[in-house]
Each structure stands twice: as C-alpha cells, then as structure tokens.
Amino acid sequence: MMHNLLLNGRTFKCFIACLILLAYAERVSGVLYHYTVATQPTDGMYQLLESAENNNITVNVLGLNSDFDFVDMESAEGGAFKLKVLHQELVKLKHKLTTADEHAKCSSMDNKGCEMKTGNTNNAGFEGDETKENDEMENKQKINLEDVKIIFTDAYDVIYVGGGMSEKIEAAFDGHQVDVLFGAEVFCWPDDELSVEYPEVESPYKYLNSGGFIGKLSAILELLSGVEDLKNHDDDQRFFTHKYLSNLIEKKYSIGLDTSAKIFQNLNGAYEHVNLFVEDGTTEYGKKVVLWNEMTDTKPMVLHGNGASKNFLNFYLANYILPKEEIPRSDELLWDLAIDNDGKLPTILVSLIFDSQYPFLEEFFANFAKLEYPRKKLIVQVDILRPALPQSQKITRLSAQYLRGMKHTIFFCAEDDEECDVRATIFSILHEIHTDQKHSNPEKPHLLLLDPSIHITNSKMLLILIKTELKIMAPIVSHDGSLWSNFWGAVNEDGYYSRALDYVNVVNRQFIGVFNVPYITGIVMIKADAIANVLNTLMSCASLANIRDMDIFFAACLRKRGVFMSAFNEETYGYLVTNNDYIAVDEEEESKTGYERELFAFFDAMTPWKNRYVDMDAYNELTSKKFISQMDQPCPEVFRLKLFNEKFTRSLINLAEHVNEWSGGGHSKAPDKRHGEGFVESYPTVDVHLYQLGFNTTWLHLIKYLMEPVFNVLYPDFNFAFDNPRADYGDPGFMFVARYRPEDQSFLRPHHDASTYTLNMALNIRGKDYEGGGCRFIRQNCSVTDSKPGEVLIHPGKLTHLHEGLNTTKGTRYILVSFMQPR
C-alpha cells in the first residue's frame, strides 16, 4: 500500500508509477480518463493515488514541478491554473484521439485515399517509435470521441472510496443524462449573493463545487473555453459557477449537479450527513470501510474535503478508509538487532529541550537509559532554557549519570539572554542538522525530539521508530489520570485543539492503528531523508510567524503545506507527565527541608509517583483481593491496608515540621478558626491540616485514584467520595497530621469521629521513633499498636467504634487522619 512518499516512506514502486503517469498522462481506463492537477507531490496527492489504486483507477497527474505553486492547503488560490493545465491536456488528448481515429480509417483505405486525406504518401507522423502509442490505441479499441469521458478532481483533498471503480462512476454519470456533471455542496462559494440564482432542490447540496466534475470530453472542452483569459490565481469555482448560472438561461450546455451525492461528496457543512461503515453494515474499526450519506441514502465514490472540511477528510475519514501500514511490535524486534553487530543501525540525534520545570526527572533519565539501542549511535543534545534554570544542577547531574557512553552536550541559557529560548527550537535544530549533513557529516542522523514530559517505558521504542517507514511520527502516550495526550485528533478554525470524533477511542486504544493527525508533540521522530523537506516547509510559512509556540507553529506549517504527521498506538509506549503548578527547588534546598516537590505531583505523574512513594508489591497484592475475608482485620470491622512506603511517610512528616503550624491540642473543647468562626473542636489534637501543608488536593487524588478501588471491596454499598458540608464557608474538611509526644499531648480521650469512616495512617516506627501509642477500640476491646509506616487503618467513625489514642510515653508519634463521608 502506498503511504506518504514525500515525507512518509512511500515505496519505490509508487514513485516509479508516478513518473509513468507523468510520461503517459493520457492512458485510457475504458473511455473514462481520470485527471488531477498538482504542482508539488504532497502527501495528499499520494493519498489520492493510493485510494485510486485501491479501486483499480489510474489517475493522470498534470502540472507537477510547475513554477506556479498552489500547495497551500489553507488558500483557495490557483484554481484557474488547474483549469488551464487541464484544458491544454484535453486539447492534446482530443488531437491524439482524433489523429488515431483518422489513422485507423486510413489503414482501411487504399494508399490513394490516404494521400488525399493526409497529403503525405509516407504517412508522416505515424512512422517508427512515434506511431507506437497510437498503434496501441488503435489496436486496443476504436474510440468514438462522443464516448470519451473525463473526470477531474482536486489533487490534495480528495480520495476515492467504497469500490468507486471507473465503471460504477461512469454508470452513475450516465444515469444523470447530462453532458457535464459537477459535484454539489451546501454552501454557495465564493459568492454567496449568487445563491438566489440557483434553482430549488430537495437536497441540501444545491450549489456547484468545482473540486470534482465528470463529463464528455467535447462538452468539457466547450465549457473550458475562455479559461486562457483567466489569471492563474483566479478562482475556478467562480468561473464554473458563472458558466452554470448563465446556462440556466441560455441552455447552451447540458450541465447538471450531483445533488444526491451519488458520485461526489463535498464534505464542508455535511459532517452530520455522512457515516462510516464496513461492508457488512457495522461500524467496526479495522476492516474495509465505505461511506454512506444518510441524508441522500447514497454511497458516494469521490470524497472532497472542500473548504474547512479538509481536516475532517484527512484526519478522520481517510484514517479508516485508507488504513496505514502496521507498526513493528516490540516483541518482533530481537535484542541482537539492538546491539548492532553489523553496524547498520543509523545514528539518532536526540534533542532534549527543558523549556520549563518538570517533576520526576530522575525517572525520566532512568527510563531513557534503558532504551535498547547502541549508545555509540546516540547523540544527545540537552538545552536548558531560562524557565528551567532552577533545575540545571539536577539536569547536569542526571545527564552525567544516565547518558554515559552517548555523545552528549549541555547548553545553558543565560538568564539575561532573551534570544536563547528562540535558538533552541525545532527550526534551529533542523537547520543545524541540515547544514551539518551538507558540509561536515556524511552520515545523516535521524532526529528525535523528546520532551521531558514523556517517559518512555517501552525499551524498544527507538527500534520501533527506526524500523517503521513513516517519516514524521509520534508514538501515542497519554496521562494516567486523564485523556491528555501528545497528539490532537482535530483542530478548530484557529488551528488549536478540538475534540475529534475518535479521540477517546484512540487514546484508550479501543481503536488501534496509524492515524494521520493535525498535531504531534512530546516525542517526534523526523527521519533523516525528510529533514531537508521539513526545513524547507518551515521556511515557507512566514505567514504563521505570529504563532509563538514552536510545536504549534511546526504542526500548523506542515498542515498548511499538505505534509502529513502520523501518530500510532500499536502498543503502550510510555506515559505523559504534566507540570501544572510545579515549581522546583534546587537540590540543596530539598536536602534541607527533607521532602521533594514531587510529593505534591501525584495527579501530574501518577506512574512515577506511585513508583517512588507507594509500596507497589504490597499494593498490587492488596488490589488483587476481591473479598472482605481476604483483608487483614486486626480488630472487628477495622481493616489494615498497606499502601505507602517509608519514603512517603518521612516526606510527609518533614513537610509538616517544615511548615510548623501545629495547633495547640489539649483535652478540652476549644475554638478552631481553621474551620470557620465559631467552630469548636470537641476532641482537639496537636495537628496541622493538609490544606496548611498544601497537600489536601494531592491527598484527595490519592483517595480517588489509589484507595477507592480497595474501599469499594470493603464497603461496596457506599460511594467513597469526599463530601465537605462546611465547604460553603471555607472549611476544607477534616484531613490532618496529628502529633503525639509526652511534652505536648500524648494521648486522646475516647471519642467518635465526625465521619462515616475514618482513615488512620501510621507515619513513623514504633520502637524506634516513639514508644507506647496506638489506637484502642473500646466496645470491641481491641487495640492496634503495631501499625507500620504507610499502613492505613480504616474503620467506622460513628456509633459502633468508640476509640481512643493510647499514651505515647517516649519520642514523637505521627499519624495522618482523614474523615470520609460517602455521598
């Protein structure tokens, strides 16, 4: 299957086929000739040719490598140029067909008749190699000019679909009983004021569209009369619209519009009219797909992404109608390939740009170092831009630790160098590589743009990228707790994110494959032989210079010039880390406080957070238990769950002591303004609330994403979610770290909690950090005194489980308490 020769690895066979098309643009498909005009061989053009080939259609490409260029996908200019090129070709075609017909007649006459007809007894013009093509045409069939039909489509935003073979298209055209049939669309463009001149029809497709038409050769030539008087930039649709509307009165031509979309489906304004189906009528992905117009009850055979619908065609419909080649799987790539015994693996230049501060850099570098690829074939360029300078010490240390054996350089932006951030852009990197390729480095490296927000966990990721034929690509990675990912499935009119119809299914891997998409970021591979083309493309997009975000500029420019970007999700490749509100501190400051800023970044980076702070062996064992009987119950209806490791509990203690906003505690009722004016705490403790630590949101996320699956086994009839009835007047709820020690408050008298269920987590070690302590449940006559750091007790708060905090006789005991209220 052909796929993206320009920038996406189109096969050599396809390239040769295109050259043949240029040389023999007048080949016959029965008596229906298929034409298009393209000045540059873009990915959109190859997509058209691929769809035609799938339907046994040969499309004749005209105008390639012309000085005039109308590739710009966002511009409607150049239509008249297309008509001029087509007109010139059709004049030649008519001449050849006429000459061939005369030659056939001449062959059946005596020489005298031939002399009288041609004026040349030697039949000049038909001898030797020059007569071969016409002899083939004569031998193939006798063609009556009145039977010759032409179908023309735009080149960059059209595909054939659903068995639209020439015979079916020709039969559908004959059914209209006109000499020329144009596609029809919903909008009267480019001159809306002309809409009143169109006749009323039952279909919403009542206005002429020039992106696709079919007709008899002679009629189309007549219709194209006067096209030479147009300027190249004049609008072809305006030209044909005036011809059509004038003809409604003059009746000079037999022209019709495909208002039922039997042949041509113009998609602008028709998104809700069309749907995709496999041949058996279901909407299952991954089989041969056809398109059905529900409004007209037809299956159009030529789809045109006119106007704003180009994205709908290229980034949605074509992904399923023309599924791309499969991506190599990691289990197909053997380790002996990675060690590069034969030295044939290409060099990869990896660009790491730190343009802001990121959490979990240790995990990012560690994952990168595990990639299976010869280190001598990796060149890593690290750019630390001004916003990331607070992490420069850590980045430098980690680079030295994990990039051993690789050629790597680190560039720092000076704080006062405003131009530095601009120099470390995709454009600059491509320019540097291209210059290096031309002058000093004969080996052309591939370029991998890798963002520190992308943690690669598939060790064969680089091999997968190298082995695929795609030229500009991104493996799809997403955020653990949301649908955030490194690609967009659609863009709005301003060129920014819009939710695609299939986005959720692609991110969740319900639809698996290779997808042409309008935007990729985070981890992008540009193959070596595409770098020059991409650079030239970026240099042609001066009109987009107002876009400051380089990733958005990169994608917008490629879309504008018809260059396809691919995203694929054949396997799980890694995960995406966000850095919302993440502010790093230098390593010396972290050492002083005793906790890391990553402690607050659970929702930003669930996977590395769990790997750092959760006892994963214990947690995996816990989540495998599906019955209450399997759970540890140190006391009746008191469950003990091992969740967190000691790194987490120590960090939380250090955070609480660093903030140092402990309440007074005591054994008598006392006002507590933290819950609003007039609030009285009946059983005060020496504590600091999680909101005072800035940790309350993180803790709520931990409950929702980490603990609730376990709670739902224990209490399946309740919805475990926080309900804060006092939130209306600023009360954040009861979530706090309590501290017991002999010199302050060493115990808590018997009480019920203001909760349906309570979480009580030990934070430090009995016998090492403190002596005594624990929790006694009065009615059950049961005490828990041996909880280890990271173990959570969960028990009813009201009515049945009156409890007390036992006396801490030495040292300091810390616990985290959280009151749960099911909705």
FENRA-V304577 format. One record per run of one state. SS is the DSSP state (alpha for helix, beta for strand, coil for the rest). FROM is the first residue (numbers start at 1). TO is the last residue. If there is no record, write none. Layout:
# FENRA-V304577
ss: (SS	SS)
from: (FROM	FROM)
to: (TO	TO)
This chain:
# FENRA-V304577
ss: (coil	alpha	coil	beta	coil	beta	coil	alpha	coil	beta	coil	alpha	coil	alpha	coil	alpha	coil	alpha	coil	beta	coil	beta	coil	alpha	coil	beta	coil	alpha	coil	beta	alpha	coil	alpha	coil	alpha	coil	beta	coil	beta	coil	alpha	beta	coil	beta	coil	beta	coil	beta	coil	alpha	coil	alpha	coil	alpha	coil	beta	coil	alpha	coil	alpha	beta	coil	alpha	coil	beta	coil	alpha	coil	alpha	coil	beta	coil	beta	coil	alpha	coil	beta	coil	beta	coil	beta	coil	beta	coil	beta	coil	beta	coil	alpha	coil	beta	coil	beta	coil	beta	coil	alpha	coil	alpha	coil	alpha	coil	beta	coil	beta	coil	alpha	coil	alpha	coil	alpha	beta	coil	alpha	coil	alpha	coil	beta	coil	beta	coil	beta	coil	alpha	coil	beta	coil	alpha	coil	beta	coil	beta	alpha	coil	alpha	coil	alpha	coil	beta	coil	beta	coil	beta	coil	beta	coil	beta	coil	beta	coil	beta	coil	beta	coil	beta	coil	beta	coil)
from: (1	12	24	29	30	32	38	43	55	59	63	79	108	111	119	128	141	145	148	149	154	158	161	166	177	180	186	192	198	207	217	224	227	230	236	251	255	259	264	267	271	274	279	289	294	298	299	302	305	307	322	330	333	335	339	348	355	361	370	375	378	385	386	403	407	413	420	424	426	440	446	451	454	457	461	468	472	476	478	479	485	486	487	489	490	492	497	499	503	508	514	518	519	521	523	527	528	540	542	545	550	561	565	569	574	577	587	594	597	601	606	614	615	616	624	628	631	632	636	638	643	644	645	646	660	670	672	673	676	680	682	687	690	694	696	715	727	730	735	742	748	752	757	763	766	767	770	773	775	778	782	785	791	797	803	806	808	821)
to: (11	23	28	29	31	37	42	54	58	62	78	107	110	118	127	140	144	147	148	153	157	160	165	176	179	185	191	197	206	216	223	226	229	235	250	254	258	263	266	270	273	278	288	293	297	298	301	304	306	321	329	332	334	338	347	354	360	369	374	377	384	385	402	406	412	419	423	425	439	445	450	453	456	460	467	471	475	477	478	484	485	486	488	489	491	496	498	502	507	513	517	518	520	522	526	527	539	541	544	549	560	564	568	573	576	586	593	596	600	605	613	614	615	623	627	630	631	635	637	642	643	644	645	659	669	671	672	675	679	681	686	689	693	695	714	726	729	734	741	747	751	756	762	765	766	769	772	774	777	781	784	790	796	802	805	807	820	823)
